[in-house]
């Protein structure tokens, strides 16, 4: 067997055996594969970055909605006499101050025959929120009079 291989080594390649198929990659194939990979990554990275920005924006908006809801509950729980003093300088929670950049709360109160309507507006430094704050309207009903607080008549009195 060894002699047979040695004798073939001396002959030209074409005459001794059929050409083998190649098992490697050429430089051209590597360049094409790399180009396709770069193109795929270049198209997905901006989508990923935009997705991360939308997530952060939605988190800030959720914090703002919760802050406005908490402010509305606080207003409804306090006596009407204290509402104007509170609305003169409303306080944001520590969470809202930390999570919403340059956040500020403004309010507007209007009286009507149904009670007081307070509109709370929350501004923060974000694209689209500087000129368009998140708003929430709260109705503050008048406190019942002493006559309105009287117990309802018993059934046997009807």
Phi, psi and omega in degrees: 000320181296321179295322181297316179293320180296323181290327179288334181293335182277337183275156176296154187298317184298330185272340187268317183209158179290154180293136178278154175284146181282146181244007183249182178251143176273166178298323180297316179296321178295320179295318179296314180298317179296320179296318178296319179296317179295319179296319178295317179292321181295331179275336181267334181297314177299325177295318179296317180297315179297321178298317179295321178295318178296322177298314180296320179295318180291327175296317178296321180294322177297318177298319180294318178297317178297321179296315179296321178296319178294320177297320179296317178296320179298317180296319181290335181275339184271155177297148183300330179294334181269350186296313182297320179295320179292318182292339178295326177213076181293146182254133174273151177291162179297324179296315180294320179295324182283321187267338181250112184295129178053045182285143173214145182247128176240154180221158178218128182243135178224137179269147175214177180291343181266348182139197180262134175253124178246127176253121177261133178235127180248118178256146169208162186278089179211153180299126180089349181253350179292319182259347183230086183286164173278131185237151177214129178262136180234131175260127176252112182281147179296149179291139181294146176285170179296326180293325180287338182274357180300147182295145177294152180295147179290160183295327182285346178274348181283000000 
